[in-house]
Amino acid sequence: MDPTSPSSPLKSEMEKELAHVTEEMYKKNVELTERNKTLSLLRKIDEVVLSKVTDIVQIAQQVVNTVVNELEFKAVIILLLDKKEKTLVKLAVSQTEQTIQTEVKLNQALFGIKIPLTEQGNLIVKSVNTRRMQLTRGLTTILVPHFNPEQTKIAEDTLGVTSSFIYPLIVRDEVIGAMIICINDSDGLSEFKNDLIDRLAGVVGIAIDNALLYQKIQEANERLQQLDKLKDEFVSLASHELRTPMTVIKDYIWMLLQEKTGPLNEKQKQYLERTYGSTERLINLVNDMLNVSRIESGRIQLEFKSVDILALLEKITSEMQVNANERSVTLQFNKPTENIPPVLADTERMEQVIINLIGNAIKFTSEKGSVNVTVKLDGNFAVVSVQDTGKGIKKEDTSKLFQKFGILDPDFAKEHNIKSTGLGLYISKSLVDLHGGKIWVDSEGENKGSTFSFSLQLYKQNESQVAVPVEPTPPGA
Amino acid sequence: MDIFARLAVNIIKEQESIIGPVALEQARKVPGLKLDFQKKEVAFDGNGKEILEKLVEQYKVIFGQASVEVCKDAVRNIISEVPKDQIPNSLQ
């Protein structure tokens, strides 16, 4: 018999096989489609969670709206657990035509739903307390005691709800709220939806928890910023209040020391000199604290302009010769042979940085030692270096130097009568940073001297006069 | 849109999500069913209940009982709007 003839048993067998294969492939396609739908919904929830929206109410609202739109549920409600008040408070109710109608019919009562945890007859409370999913017909056991039976009936009819699933939202073993999924299952519920409902609670729980955590971080951050501002204001105010009387005290001591009110004996002179020194140190500390406060609160105003760095270094080294001579240290400015163009800087602040570096170098260099100041070009930057033959710095200590109160060796400072607030290098670093430059230190180790350097952008005409913080590559850094 | 047309659109849309354009090809073979699926529109030339029955049957012949379940799922949300005696047997 011809196997292709319609009555051939072989052909009939093949047709059966083909029908079977087609049917099986169809079933697999159905499964794949359902998984696709699940993934698509989860992706949409992810998009909500990862979007720019950070407000928890908005996130919850978008999540419930997405779930209702995608799965054609009648309503989805998310309640958040207020542990302090021991109450479940509405976070979001899906906004559909039906929920809005219900809200109107129930005089705005649905969206303000609040359920005390003591309400034992309420199924949401039971779900939260037992940490188990609850399933109920209609809405009666969900809305009690918030609504009376008549109001509940209005809600059920308007929403078209026949059944409700109640899931506790559990994250990291802690109940954070509950989710109610209201459906109409009078014609059954597809397997896909049944399966998805089960998984939704976990996903929504994480989404809400994320938003909650973000909100807490934001609140903590705001609080910290407020505290920081208060601290700055306090430091600024206290410093101002301290500086004025300190200056008056210092002036009167100076007058006494000048013997304007009569001659002093040696003991009196010694005591007054000590008082004068201490007062001066206090004023320096207050000034430094004021500077730090201004820098950290962003209140510092820099006036960037073209600055002749050579002239500035010459002027400062000349002025600081007195300090160097007092400690028998040689201070020298080695003028470069190459032409150094002007830099972009705030003259007053740059002067402050240079004085600090040279002052430190003189302070930490023993008698007969030397301090050399140089400047050279490095690409678009001028690099100023202050090299001394002083105490030097251990490699492991270099990172601490530019921190607040970063005095490395208080004993050495005491022994050599060095007056330091421990804020100078921190202020210098902050100012150099604000200039878009970099500051660093090189030292071959203890007793081998050290070199403090900083870079400054060269001034370019017709360009923005504002220094942009950049990362120059300092030589040897 | 007429309720039967909505049922047909839902069924074809759901089948399309599973088997792709084959769903439209098969729907076009159903006598009395006029399809403009780009506009998501269908029209009936004849008895709506019978044409819907044929549409479900068209899928069942090729893809078996599973395709009937898909058709039922596709109309689950709106089938209650159809009078009981007008619901095709295969969708009950």
Interface residues (C-beta under 8 A of the other chain):
Chain A: A19 T22 E23 Y26 K27 N29 V30 T33 N36 E72 N184 S186 D187 G188 L189 S190 F192
Chain B: S17 I18 I19 I62 F63 G64 Q65 A66 S67 V70 D73 R76 N77 I79 S80
